[in-house]
Amino acid sequence: MTANVLRYLFILLLLAPVLSCEKDEVTTDEIAQEESDEESNTDNEEPEDDPEDESSGDGSEEGTTGDDTTGSGDTGSDCPDTIGFIFEESNGLVSIEFENNEFPEGWVLKNDASDTSGEGYMQWEGNSFFNAPGNGMVVFPIRITTTGTYRFIWKSSFRLGTNGTEHNDSWLRFPDAADFFGRKSSGSIVYPQGTGKQPNPNGSSSDGWFKIYRSGNDNAFTWQSSTSDNDGHDIFVTFAEAGVYLLEVSARSNFHGIDRIVMFEESLNPIDAINAADVFSVKTSCD
């Protein structure tokens, strides 16, 4: 085989990941803005309770997957009950188009933003549940083969008004992970209320759920996820054993739009991980 042919094959191998999906490259400035918000977040005030927010937050809303679905956390290959698919982690990376799931009533697929990928993004248009997590719940089963601590981050936007402290958050929980916590670069750590661990975050938290918000009055879709009001902590989850785990999202503020989810092993550079996440995780059917 000639040198020219070998050179041509080498170039094709280099280009294959680039050609496999639409590029959504993250800039250094975008991540830097998030790190700045972690240190000086003062714009995420707790909203007043919705007068219609009287749900028990038990995930029993009609059409939801509900809390009766629990992850195995073991090495079995079966899907969790009532869910027919699993997203596969690979090399310490999980990358999911948020809309690539089944959603209960209240979540609406939108495609009116140019800075999203896939079919668009999902927006919660039901009631707000500021102190009652578990409503409008969506479950993402994830098979973890690379154990360790992962950072969680999603790409989201507030889709109503111009005040970035409103319509900017949703609930997040990992019910069967070994640990789930918020951490700052200074080493400060917070845990969700209801887990028996302290300290807990400023603002709302309950039954193992974190309120996850994004900051800033620019409503562009941004890679940013924090917890603890006015004291932003990044989000981390620890998987001690290989197995299938559940990532749960539920509605908090209406008109919060979510485009993508990425989790990456904490030793990975955030910019490199998010850019590599343009290759989405395999979604394995259980059928």
C-alpha positions in Angstrom: 0.0 0.0 0.0 1.5 3.4 -1.0 2.3 6.2 1.3 -0.4 8.4 -0.3 -3.1 5.8 0.4 -2.0 5.4 4.0 -2.1 9.2 4.4 -5.6 9.3 3.0 -6.9 6.7 5.3 -5.3 8.4 8.3 -7.1 11.7 7.4 -10.5 9.9 7.1 -10.0 8.4 10.6 -9.3 11.9 12.0 -12.4 13.4 10.3 -14.9 10.6 11.2 -15.9 12.0 14.7 -16.3 15.5 13.2 -18.6 14.2 10.5 -20.7 12.1 12.8 -22.8 14.9 14.1 -23.6 18.6 14.1 -20.9 20.6 16.0 -21.9 22.5 19.1 -18.5 23.7 20.2 -18.3 25.3 23.7 -16.1 28.4 24.0 -13.7 29.2 26.9 -15.7 32.3 27.6 -18.9 30.3 28.1 -17.3 28.1 30.7 -15.5 31.0 32.3 -18.8 32.8 32.7 -20.2 29.8 34.6 -17.2 29.7 36.9 -17.6 33.4 37.6 -21.3 32.8 38.4 -20.2 30.1 40.9 -18.3 32.7 42.9 -20.6 35.7 42.7 -24.1 34.5 42.0 -26.5 37.0 43.6 -29.3 36.9 41.1 -31.3 33.8 41.8 -33.9 34.9 44.3 -36.4 32.4 45.5 -39.8 33.1 43.8 -43.0 33.1 45.8 -45.0 29.9 45.9 -47.4 29.2 43.1 -50.9 29.3 44.7 -51.7 26.1 42.7 -48.6 24.4 44.0 -50.4 21.9 46.3 -49.0 18.7 44.9 -47.4 16.1 47.3 -44.5 15.9 44.9 -44.6 12.1 44.9 -44.2 11.8 41.1 -47.6 10.3 40.8 -49.0 12.8 38.2 -50.9 11.0 35.5 -48.6 10.1 32.6 -45.3 10.4 34.5 -42.9 7.5 34.9 -43.3 7.9 38.7 -41.1 6.9 41.7 -42.1 3.2 41.3 -39.2 3.0 38.8 -35.9 2.5 40.6 -32.5 1.8 39.2 -30.7 -1.4 39.9 -27.2 0.1 40.6 -25.9 -3.4 39.7 -24.3 -5.0 36.7 -27.4 -6.6 35.3 -28.3 -5.9 31.7 -32.1 -5.5 32.1 -33.8 -2.1 31.8 -35.5 -0.6 34.8 -39.2 -1.5 35.1 -41.6 0.4 32.8 -38.7 2.0 30.9 -37.8 0.5 27.6 -34.3 1.9 27.0 -30.9 2.8 28.6 -28.4 5.5 27.7 -24.9 4.1 27.5 -22.0 5.8 29.2 -18.7 5.6 27.2 -15.2 6.5 28.3 -16.5 8.5 31.3 -19.0 10.5 29.2 -22.8 10.7 28.9 -24.4 12.9 26.3 -28.1 13.1 25.8 -30.5 15.2 23.8 -33.1 16.1 26.4 -36.0 15.6 24.1 -34.9 12.1 23.3 -37.3 10.6 25.9 -41.0 10.2 26.7 -42.6 13.1 28.5 -45.8 13.6 30.5 -48.3 16.3 29.8 -46.9 19.8 30.5 -43.6 19.3 28.7 -43.7 20.8 25.1 -41.2 20.3 22.3 -40.1 23.7 20.9 -37.9 24.5 17.9 -37.9 28.4 18.0 -34.2 28.7 19.1 -31.3 28.6 16.7 -28.8 27.7 19.4 -30.2 24.3 20.2 -29.5 20.9 18.6 -31.5 17.9 17.6 -35.3 18.4 17.2 -35.2 21.5 19.5 -35.7 21.6 23.3 -38.3 20.7 25.9 -40.1 23.4 27.8 -42.2 23.0 30.9 -45.6 24.8 30.4 -47.5 23.4 33.3 -47.8 24.9 36.9 -44.7 25.9 38.7 -43.7 23.6 41.6 -41.3 25.7 43.7 -41.4 23.5 46.8 -42.8 20.2 45.5 -40.4 18.2 43.4 -41.5 15.1 41.6 -44.2 16.5 39.3 -43.9 16.2 35.5 -41.0 13.7 36.2 -38.8 12.4 33.3 -36.5 9.5 33.9 -33.2 8.8 32.0 -31.8 5.3 32.8 -28.0 5.4 32.4 -25.7 2.4 32.2 -22.4 3.3 33.9 -19.3 1.2 33.1 -16.7 3.7 34.2 -17.1 4.2 37.9 -16.2 7.4 39.8 -17.5 10.9 40.3 -19.1 12.8 37.4 -19.9 16.4 36.9 -23.4 17.1 35.7 -24.3 20.0 33.4 -27.2 20.9 31.1 -27.8 23.4 28.4 -30.8 25.5 29.2 -32.6 28.8 28.9 -35.3 30.9 30.5 -38.0 31.3 27.8 -40.3 34.0 29.2 -39.6 37.6 30.0 -36.2 39.2 30.5 -35.5 38.5 34.1 -32.9 35.6 34.3 -33.9 34.8 37.9 -37.3 33.6 36.8 -38.2 30.5 34.7 -34.6 29.4 35.0 -34.7 26.2 37.0 -35.8 22.5 37.3 -35.4 19.8 39.8 -32.8 17.1 39.6 -32.2 13.8 41.5 -30.1 10.6 41.3 -32.0 8.4 43.7 -29.7 5.3 43.6 -26.2 6.9 43.1 -23.6 6.5 45.9 -23.4 10.3 46.3 -25.0 13.4 44.9 -23.7 16.8 45.9 -22.9 20.4 44.9 -19.3 21.6 45.1 -17.5 24.8 44.6 -13.9 25.2 43.5 -13.1 26.4 47.1 -14.1 22.9 48.3 -17.5 23.9 49.8 -20.0 21.0 49.5 -23.8 20.9 49.9 -26.1 17.9 49.9 -29.8 17.7 49.0 -32.2 17.9 51.9 -33.8 14.6 52.8 -30.6 12.6 52.4 -29.4 12.8 56.0 -26.3 14.7 54.9 -25.3 18.3 55.7 -24.8 21.1 55.0 -27.8 21.7 52.7 -28.1 24.3 50.0 -29.7 27.8 50.3 -33.2 27.8 49.0 -35.4 24.9 48.0 -34.4 21.3 48.3 -36.4 18.2 49.4 -36.4 14.4 49.3 -33.0 14.2 47.7 -33.8 16.7 45.0 -31.6 19.7 44.1 -33.0 22.8 42.5 -30.8 23.3 39.4 -30.7 26.8 38.0 -28.8 28.9 35.5 -27.8 32.6 35.9 -27.7 35.7 33.8 -30.3 37.8 31.9 -29.1 36.6 28.4 -31.7 34.0 27.5 -29.4 32.1 25.1 -29.1 28.4 25.8 -26.1 28.1 28.1 -24.1 25.2 29.5 -24.6 26.1 33.2 -26.0 24.2 36.2 -25.8 25.3 39.8 -27.5 24.7 43.1 -27.7 26.8 46.4 -29.2 30.3 45.9 -26.7 33.1 45.7 -23.9 30.7 46.5 -23.7 28.6 43.3 -22.2 25.1 43.6 -21.5 22.9 40.5 -23.3 19.5 40.4 -21.6 16.1 40.9 -22.7 12.5 41.3 -20.7 9.4 42.3 -21.3 6.0 40.9 -19.4 3.5 43.1 -20.2 0.4 41.0 -20.9 -0.4 37.4 -24.6 -0.7 36.7 -27.8 1.1 35.6 -28.7 4.3 37.5 -31.6 6.7 37.2 -31.3 10.4 36.3 -34.6 12.1 37.3 -35.7 15.6 36.2 -39.0 17.2 37.4 -40.7 20.5 36.8 -40.1 23.5 39.0 -40.3 26.8 37.1 -42.6 27.0 34.0 -41.0 28.1 30.8 -37.6 26.7 31.7 -36.3 25.1 28.5 -33.7 22.3 28.4 -31.8 21.3 25.3 -29.1 18.8 26.3 -27.6 16.9 29.3 -23.9 16.0 29.7 -22.2 14.1 32.5 -18.4 13.6 32.5 -15.9 12.0 34.8 -14.5 14.8 36.9 -10.9 14.4 35.8 -11.9 15.5 32.3 -11.6 19.1 31.2 -15.1 20.6 31.0 -14.6 22.3 27.7 -13.1 19.2 26.1 -15.8 17.0 27.6 -18.7 19.1 26.3 -17.2 19.4 22.9 -16.6 15.7 22.7 -20.3 15.2 23.8 -21.3 16.2 20.2 -21.2 12.4 19.7 -24.4 11.4 21.7 -24.6 8.4 24.0 -26.0 5.2 22.4 -29.7 4.7 23.4 -30.1 0.9 23.8 -33.6 -0.5 23.4 -34.7 -3.3 25.8 -37.1 -4.8 23.3 
